[in-house]
Each structure stands twice: as C-alpha cells, then as structure tokens.
Amino acid sequence: MGSAREALLDAAYEAIVAGDWSSARMADLAARAGVSRQTLYNEFGNRDQLAAALALREAERFRELTGRAAREAPGDVGAATAASVTAALTAARDNPLIKATLTDDTSGLLPYLTTRSAAIMDVFREDSIAIFTERWPELADRPEVRAEVGWICETAFRLVISHLIIATEPVETTSAHIAEVVRRLMRNLTTNE
C-alpha cells in the first residue's frame, strides 16, 4: 500500500499545482494515481485527510532540508537557525506546491500553514529540539530547559511561516532577524539557569 499512498499523494500534488484541486473528484485523483477510488478512500478516508497527508509529506521534505542546513552550519544556535531559515525560505520560494498554496485559495492547503499547522509545527519543533540538544548537550540536561527550547523553536517556526506568507524583506535579512531572536531567547535561557 505504500506505493499506492505515494501515488495518491503525487496525484494530489499534481492537481493542486495544476490548479485542478477544487474541480478534481476523488475518482479523478484515484485514476490519476492508477488506483481504485476505494483504495483512495481506504488510504485517506476523505479529501481533507488527503490534503493533510500531502501537507505533512511536504513538511517532512522541508524538515530534512532545514535540519541538514542547521546541523551543518558552524557556529552558535543563531547561525544554525539562520542556515535553516535560509534553506526553508529559499526552497519555498521555488516550490510549486507552496506557490499554489499561497496563490490559490481553492487548494485547501493554506490552513495547514496557518490555522491547522499543529502537526507540521510538531515536526519542526521536535527536529529543532533534537538538533539544538545534539549540538549543545547542556540544553538537554533539564526537562524544563528542553521545554523552553521547544517554545523557542516554535516561535521561530511561526516567524518563518509569517515571512513565507508575507515576505517583506530579502531571505538573508529575514534569516538574520529570526536567528537573532532565537539567539537572544537562547542566551536568556542559558543565563537564567
């Protein structure tokens, strides 16, 4: 079923990017994926669950990209954050699904970046906590510090999404600003132990 699932997600991706999502019936998506309509319903249940799964798959792809950038960045938490944010915003700018999500309100995916973004936020929060505590093990010593690191990572995620939706400055400037926010919050966290 794994390949059917991926084929269905690919079909949904193609429909959204082509601007056909609002008019595509579930049977159309199943046919595009080369599976039966029943397979589609068995795998996802309904259109919203398909959209949620697609949003989560794309988030996982971004998580791999941003996580790699943060892990490879030399320097402090700010430098790691800047590398991660730059990777995310640069990739998003050229990503057909993100473009369609932001420009076509019939795609149904915008809420997964805004009002229904909890699952995606969890992906990035947990990965960011893992990266920060791997690179700076002193942050993992106490559970309350780990919780604060999670809150700081969530704040950064929300800032990235905000800048993704309404870009007001170049990527490098946005990355530097978000990195400085994270740097200051982390500095405050580690100096108030």
Secondary structure, DSSP 8 states (H G I E B T S, - for coil): -HHHHHHHHHHHHHHHHHT-TTT--HHHHHHHHTS-HHHHHHHHSSHHHHHHHHHHHHHHHHHHHHHHHHHH--SSHHHHHHHHHHHHHHHHHT-HHHHHHHH-TTSS-GGGTTTT-HHHHHHHHHHHHHHHHHH-GGGGSSHHHHHHHHHHHHHHHHHHHHHHHS--S-HHHHHHHHHHHHHHHHHHHHHT-
